Amino acid sequence: MVSMLTYNGNMDLLMMTNVHFMFGRSGHIWKDITNRTFKLNQYDSWEVYLWDILFYMHITFILYVELKEVAGELRRRTGGFVEFLNKYMGFWNAVDWITILVAYVMLIVWLFRYGKVSMLGDDMVALPGKLSACSSAPNVELCQDDLYFTFYSDAEEAGRWIKDSNLLGAFYPVIIMLRLFKAFQAQPRLALVAMTLYNSAGDLAHFCIVFLAAFFSFVFTGIALFGQEVSDFAQFDRGVMTLFRMLMGDFDYDAMQGNDRIVAAAFVSLFQIAMFLIMLNMLVAIVMDNYAVTKANLMHGETLWEEIYQISLRGWENWKGVRVSFHKVKKDLFKTRGRDCDKHVTVITKEAFMQAVPGITDSQAGNTMESAVTEWGEMHKYEVSMSELMSSASVAAAFARATR
């Protein structure tokens, strides 16, 4: 690898250019040029400080909410630590904790990055003076070489911290996307995508086993056929990405047919038929089949616009004092019936409900209980297939004949 450093004073940017050489098994040499840029003044305006402060205020608030929930579960627990984890640590709570932990890891990595880049900027400013001081050293060239070697080593180390920080920052939006899916669970129509993936998870897992087995077989075949002439198949990781791009319709067919046109045509045709036309269409069929079932189950839910209207109406009525808020209803029920009353099914009359929640009107109590019964029924309904229905009918008929 050959490296060089250039500095742009107008933009306050230090750029390291690296020329990488890759030696193939056949003796062919490929070169790759990469650039890494260092912005020496990382906080050049007050807006940068503001966004960082707001982001970590939000992360700290999420941490506070999670710790409060953990404390409440610990107060209510009756068993050991394993039982506590089973009750508390669901998938979405795990997403919240991953959001928090990765955010603070990003902060630690960013502080190291900030320190390394700041030190690199100070070294660059002091470098001309140190080079001038080398003129009085016994071995001028050795002194200058040591200074350049130290400066390049510091630049490489700062570059590694910048790379790690950028990788964390690049994948963090995926975690934010999962938190958005968590928020979408509150609205049935918005939860359609997440519920479809959840319902098809078992079928997708089995499909992935078959798909990856066939895909990696094509990867090794491509390396054996084209690895000595085509750089995209020179290594395993390059072969994987090349075939993935081929699935998406993006690949260099001219380079593949440079050695043997017939072999290249046979390989590409077989790959496209097996992986694209068959495998990917099976994947779409699995997802769409579960999508249709999930959509049919969620169609009873209100649309987003209807919920916005209902929330606005409830807020207006709460502000006018003609309606009791759900927060107060829940608080009064926990106070009179215990905090674990929502963990098991209990029968309650409208009169007992109104007595437990002072100030609630007869119409609000009736509507609330009706909505609760409807939601409970949708959550616990059992779908009976035609085969189960016929089997149960046969058993009932046999029992009726036996008791005559």
N, C-alpha and C positions, 0 to 999 in steps of 0.2 A: 504494500500500500504506500502511495506517495501522497503527502499532505502539504498544503500551503494555506497561509492566512492572509486575508485582505481586510482592510478597514475602510468603511464609508463614513467619513466625518459628518456629512450633511444629515444622514439618517441615524448616526450613532450606532452603526451595526458592524459587528465583527463576524466575518464569514470564513469558515473552514471548508476548504475544498479537498475531498479525498478521491483518489483514483485507485479503485480496487481491481485486482487481477484475479481471475478464477481459472484454474488449470483443470481441464477436463481429463477424463481417463484416457482419451485418445491422443492427448498431447495438445489439443487445441486450447488457445488462450483467449478468454473473453475479458473485456474491460468494462467497468461500470463507474461512472462519475457521480458522486453524491455531494451535496452542499448542506452545511449546517450553519444556521445563522444565530448569532447571539445579540439580543438587544440589551446593551449594557445598562441603560437607564430603564429599569423595568417598571417604575412608577413615575411616569412623566406627566401625569395629570391627576387631579383630585377625584375624577370619576372612577379611576381604577381602584383607589382606596375604598370608595363608596360601594362599588359592586362586591368587592371581597368582604367588606363588613356586613352587608345585607345578606350575602349568601351564608356566612357562618352564623349569623344571628338566626337564620331559618333552620340551619342544621342543629344548632343548640336547642331551639324550641322543640324540634322533633325528639331530641334526646330527653328533654324534660318530660314530654308527654309519655314516652316509652318507659322512663323510670317511674313515673307516677302510676302507670298501668301495672308495672312489675310489683310495686309496693302494694297496690290493691290486691293483686293475686296472692301475694305472700301472706297478707292479713287474712284472706279467706281460705287459704289452703288447709286441708285436713290431713293430707298424706305427706310423703317424702318429696325429695327434690325431683325425682323422675316424674311423679304425678304432676308436679308444678309445671315441668317442661311440656308435658303432654297437653295440658290445658292452655298454656300461654303461647308456646312457640309454634304457631302455625306458619303457613307459607308467607303470608303478607307481613306478619311481624318479623320474620326472618329478612324480608326485603327491607323493612325499616332499619333494622340493625346493620345490614350490609350498607345501606345508604349512609348511615352515621359513621361507621368504621372506615369506609373507603374515603369519605370526605375528610376525616381527620388524618388519615394516611396521606392524602393529597396535600394537606396543610404542612405536614412534617417534610414531605419531599420538596414542596415549594420553598420552605425555609432553607433547606440545604441548597437548593438550586439558587436561590437569591444570594446566599452567602458566597457560593462558588463563582457566580457571574460577577458579583461586586468585587471579589478578590481579583478576578481576571482583569477587570477594568482598571483597578489600581496597579496591577503589574504592568499593564500595557502603558499606562501613563509614566511609570517609573523606569520602563525599559530603556529609553534613550540615555538617561543619566547613568544607568548601570553599565551600558555599553561603553560610554565615555570613560567610566572609571576603570574599565578593563584595559585601557591603553597603558596604564601604569603597572599592570600585572606582569609577572615574569613570562607567562605564555599567553599572549593576547588571544590567539585563535581558540585555545582550550577554554579560556574564560568566557568568550562569546558563545561558543558551542554549548557550554553548560547553561548559560542564560536562556538561549533559544530552546534547548531541550526542556528546561523547567517550564518555560512559557507554553510550549506545545503540550506538555504533559498536563498542565493546569487546564488548558483549553479542552483536551480530550476528556478529562474528568468532569468539567462543567458540561460538556456535551452529553455525557452519559446521564447526568442528573436532569438535563433538559429533556432528553429522550424519555426517561422514566416518568417525568412529570407530564409530558405531552401524552404518553400512553394512558396514564390514569385519567387525564382530562378528556381524552378521546372516547374512552369506554364508559365514563360516568353517565353520559346521557342515556345509555342503555338501562342503567339502574333507575334513572328518573322516569324512563318509559314504563318500567314495571310499577313504579309508584302511581303513574297515571292510570294504569290498568286497575290498580287497587281502588283508586277513586271512582273509576267507571263501574265498579261492582255495585255501587249504590243506586245505579239507574239500569233497569233491565235491558233497555234497548242499547245502551252504551256497552253493557257487559257481554254483548253477543259474541264479539271476536274472542275475548278471553275465555268465555265459557265453551266456545267451539273448540279452541285449542285444548282446553282441559278435558273435554269429553272425548276428543280424538287422541289423547296422549298415549293410551295403550296401543292402539292401532299404529300410530306413528312410530312408537318405539320398535315394534316388530318389523315395520317397513324399513326403518333405518338400518337394522342389522343386515337385511338382504341387500339394500341399496349400497351400503358401504363395502360389503364383501365384493359385489360386482364392480364398484367404482375403483377400489384399490387394485383389483386384478387388471383393469385397463391401465392404471397408472404404471404398474410394473411392465406391462406389455409395451407401453409407449416409451419407457426408459430403455428397454432392450432394443426397440426398433430404431429410435431416433436420438438416443442420448449422446451419441458420438458426433452428430452433425448439427443438432438443433439445441441451442442453449436453453430453451424452455423445458427441455426434458433431460438436462444434464444432471440434475439432482432430484431426490424424491420430493422435496417441498415444492420445487419448481414444477414438477410433473403434476402434482395435485392441483396447484393453482391453474396450470394450463388446461387441464381437463375440466375444471370447474368453469373456466371462461368458455370452453368449448360448449358446455351445456347451455350457456347464455348466448351462444352464437358469435363469440368473439375469439378468434384464433387465427394464426398465421399458417394457412394451408400451403402457400407457396414454399415456405421453408421446409415443411414436412415432406413435400413431394420432390424436393431437390435431389434426394438420393435414389428413391424408387417410387415412381408415380403409382404403380399398381398396389404396392404395399400400403402407401399412404391412403389411397382411395378405399381400400378394404378396411383399414383400421377406422377411418373416420365414419364410413358408412355403418359398420357394425356398432360403433359407439353411439352414433346418433339414433339408430333404431332401438338398441337395447336400453340405453339410459335416458334418452330424451323422449322418444315416441312412446315407450312402454312405461318406464319407471316414473317419470315425472307426471305422466297422465294418471297413473295409479295414485300418486300422491295427491293430485288435485281431486280425484274421485273420493279418496278417504276424507279429505277435509270438507268437501261439499256435501257428502252424505251426512256427516255430523253437524254441519251448518244447518241443513234443512231441519233436522230433528231439534236442534237447540233453538232455532228460530220459532218453530211451532210451539215449544214450551214457554218461550218468553213473550209471545205476542199478547198475553193478557196484561202485561205491564203498561203503565202510562208512558206516553212519549215525553221527551225532554221538555218540550214546550208546555205540556200540561203540568208537569211537576214544577216548572218555574212559576206558572200561574198560581198553583196551589201554595207554594212556599211564600210567594208575595202576598197572597190573600191571608194566609195564616199570620204572617208577620204584621200585617196591617191590623188584623183583629186582636193580636196580642198587644199591640201598642195602644189600641183603644180600650183594652181591658175587658172585652166581651168574650174572650177565649183564654183558656189555661194552656200555657206552653207545654210541649212534650217534655221538656227538661223538668218542669215542676211536677208533671204527672209521674215521671219515672222516680223522682226524688221522694214524692209522697208514698208511692207504692213500696219502695225499698224501706221506707221508714216504718210502715205499718205491717208489711208482710215479709220483711227480711231481704237482705241483699242477694240471696240466692233464689229468689222467687222466679227469676227468668231462666233458671237452669233446669227446671222440671215443669211438667204440664200440671196446671191446677185449674179447677173450675171456679169461676167467680161470676156472680150475678151483677147486673147493672146497678142494683141498689147498693151492693157491697162496694162496687167500684166507685160510685159517687160518694159513698161515705169515707172511703180511703183517700179520695182526692177532693178536699174542700174547695168549693168555688166552681167546680166543673158543672156545666149545664147538662140537661137531660139529652139534648140533641148531640152535643159533642161526645158525651159518654157512649151513646148508642152508635155513633159513627166510628168512634175509636175501637170499640169492641167488635163491630162488624168487620172493620178492616183487619184487625188482628186475627179473627177467625179465618178470614179469606186467605191471608198470607200464610197462616199455619197450615191450612189445607193444601195450598200450592206447594209448600215445602215438603209435606209428608205424603203427597199423593203417590200412589203406586200404579205404574202402567202395567196392564195385563195384556200379554200377547194372545194372539188367536190360538196358538198351540196350548198355552196354559189354560185358556178358557175351555177348549174342547176336552182337555184332560180332566179338569175339575167337573165338567158336565158328565163325563163318563163315570167318574168315581161316584158322583151323586146318584146317577141312574142305577149303578150297581148296588149301592147301599139301599136305595128304595126297593129294588127287587128282593134283596136279601131280607128286608124287614117285613115283607108282606105275609 
